[in-house]
């Protein structure tokens, strides 16, 4: 699994497609069917997927988010996730918006822990925060 994050309009998806040579198999978190996440090659606007899940009454409790992270890693370990960073700036006034920001951050933190690679993209430049260690061969 690989997680790519960064601010809005920073060139994350373009960077991922170039760097990982993954042109096909993408779903859009804002419009995809919820079950497509289990088999796709990559998801962009993952933060919108989480928002939709919350609006549907899913992932409300922290335990549900933890279970989702575990299940996603087990069922689709090669997934490339592209998501916006939501934790900067003013704390939202609306309770749903606070929950959305908090749940997205916690889910992405869980996925980052399991991911082989975590990258932050700024101005189209990928900065590797976590890189897969080379496997030793005997």
PyMOL commands that set and color helices and strands:
alter all, ss='L'
color gray80, all
select helices_A, chain A and resi 12-20+34-38+46-55+62-75+95-114
alter helices_A, ss='H'
color red, helices_A
select strands_A, chain A and resi 2-6+26-28+42-44+80-84+117-122+125-130
alter strands_A, ss='S'
color yellow, strands_A
deselect
rebuild
show_as cartoon
